[in-house]
Amino acid sequence: MADTKIKTIVDHIGRTVVGKVTKETKDSITLFNPVIIHVQPDPESGQLQVQSFPYIFMEFLKDKDKNNWIFDKSAISVSDVELDERIITQYENINNPQPPIQEPQQGTGQEPEVIKLFDDEEEVPTTQPPAAHTCCDTSSSSSSSCDTSSSCC
């Protein structure tokens, strides 16, 4: 990680954004895998909470190596701050998530349940129309074969 510079900017709508600098010119800065840092007070305790989330979720990307975002320097604020190691670790965890290690439930011999964000194939529920009541069959040309006292009519 020491070979890649992580830069903190404030974008044009006031969000704090952190990302790896892949290119910088006098007019723009390009960040790879940018992450938004959001700070807000906890309504119950009043303490500040720090939330981090990606500019775009990795699950939406076809090619995870193509996640460069170009920020025009005339629309952002740049800083020379050095981030705390905990924020850098959080940044890395967002962009390189490690799946949680789940062990089979003891005694069952079953594998842990896999939760998919997107289904590979969309399942279409098969529904059948409700069965027609035979007492109310109106398809015949006879006068009336329906018992009107029946609950189906």
C-alpha positions in Angstrom: 0.0 0.0 0.0 2.9 2.3 0.5 3.5 2.4 -3.2 0.1 4.0 -3.9 -0.9 7.4 -2.7 -4.3 7.7 -1.0 -5.8 11.2 -1.4 -8.7 12.8 0.4 -10.9 15.3 -1.4 -14.2 17.0 -0.9 -16.3 16.7 -4.0 -18.6 19.3 -5.6 -21.5 18.5 -3.3 -19.5 18.4 -0.1 -18.9 14.7 0.4 -15.5 13.6 1.7 -14.0 11.1 -0.8 -10.9 8.9 -0.4 -9.2 7.0 -3.2 -6.0 5.8 -4.7 -4.5 8.4 -7.0 -3.9 6.9 -10.5 -3.3 10.1 -12.3 -3.0 13.8 -11.4 -2.8 16.8 -13.7 -3.0 20.5 -13.1 -6.7 20.3 -13.9 -7.9 17.0 -12.6 -7.2 14.1 -10.3 -8.2 10.5 -11.0 -9.1 8.2 -8.0 -9.4 4.5 -8.2 -12.0 2.8 -6.1 -13.2 6.0 -4.4 -14.9 5.7 -1.0 -17.3 8.2 0.6 -16.6 9.0 4.2 -19.7 10.1 6.0 -19.7 11.5 9.5 -22.9 12.0 11.5 -23.9 12.2 15.2 -25.5 9.2 16.8 -29.0 10.3 17.7 -29.0 8.4 21.0 -25.5 9.1 22.3 -24.5 12.3 20.4 -21.1 10.7 19.6 -19.9 11.0 16.0 -20.3 7.9 13.8 -18.1 7.3 10.8 -19.6 5.4 7.8 -17.7 4.5 4.7 -19.2 3.2 1.5 -18.0 2.9 -2.1 -18.8 5.5 -4.8 -20.2 2.5 -6.7 -20.7 -1.0 -5.4 -18.3 -3.6 -6.7 -21.2 -6.0 -7.4 -22.4 -3.6 -10.1 -19.1 -3.6 -12.0 -18.5 -5.9 -14.9 -14.7 -5.2 -14.8 -13.5 -4.4 -11.3 -10.3 -3.0 -12.6 -12.2 -0.2 -14.4 -13.3 2.0 -11.4 -11.4 5.2 -12.0 -13.2 8.5 -11.3 -11.9 11.8 -12.7 -12.5 14.8 -10.5 -12.1 18.3 -12.0 -10.0 20.3 -9.6 -12.1 23.4 -10.2 -15.1 21.6 -8.6 -13.3 20.0 -5.6 -11.2 20.8 -2.6 -8.0 18.9 -2.1 -6.0 18.4 1.1 -2.6 17.2 2.3 -4.1 15.3 5.3 -2.7 11.9 6.1 -5.4 9.5 7.1 -5.4 7.5 10.3 -4.5 3.8 9.7 -8.0 2.7 10.8 -9.6 4.7 8.0 -7.1 3.3 5.5 -7.9 -0.2 6.7 -11.6 0.4 6.4 -11.0 1.7 2.8 -9.1 -1.4 1.9 -11.7 -3.7 3.4 -14.4 -2.0 1.4 -12.5 -2.4 -1.9 -11.0 -5.9 -1.1 -13.7 -7.6 1.0 -12.8 -10.9 2.6 -15.8 -13.2 2.8 -16.6 -14.2 6.4 -15.4 -17.6 7.4 -18.5 -19.7 8.3 -18.1 -23.1 9.7 -20.8 -25.8 9.4 -23.3 -25.9 12.2 -22.1 -28.4 14.8 -23.9 -31.7 14.6 -25.7 -31.0 11.3 -22.9 -31.6 8.9 -24.5 -28.9 6.6 -22.6 -26.2 4.9 -23.4 -22.6 5.8 -26.2 -20.9 3.8 -24.9 -18.8 0.8 -26.7 -15.6 0.3 -26.6 -14.2 -3.2 -27.0 -10.5 -4.0 -28.1 -11.3 -7.6 -29.8 -14.5 -8.8 -28.1 -16.1 -11.8 -31.5 -17.1 -13.2 -34.7 -15.3 -12.4 -37.2 -17.7 -11.1 -40.7 -17.1 -12.4 -43.4 -18.3 -10.0 -45.8 -20.7 -11.6 -49.3 -19.9 -10.6 -52.4 -21.7 -11.8 -55.8 -20.1 -12.1 -58.2 -21.1 -9.4 -60.2 -24.2 -10.2 -63.6 -23.5 -11.7 -66.5 -24.6 -9.6 -68.3 -27.4 -11.3 -71.6 -26.4 -9.9 -71.5 -23.2 -11.8 -70.5 -24.5 -15.2 -72.1 -22.0 -17.7 -70.4 -23.5 -20.7 -73.3 -25.7 -21.6 -76.3 -24.4 -23.5 -78.7 -25.9 -21.1 -80.9 -23.5 -19.2 -79.2 -23.5 -15.8 -77.1 -26.1 -14.1 -76.1 -23.9 -11.1 -77.5 -24.4 -7.7 -77.9 -20.9 -6.5 -78.1 -22.0 -2.9 -74.5 -23.2 -3.2 -71.7 -21.0 -1.8 -69.9 -21.1 -5.1 -72.5 -19.0 -7.0 
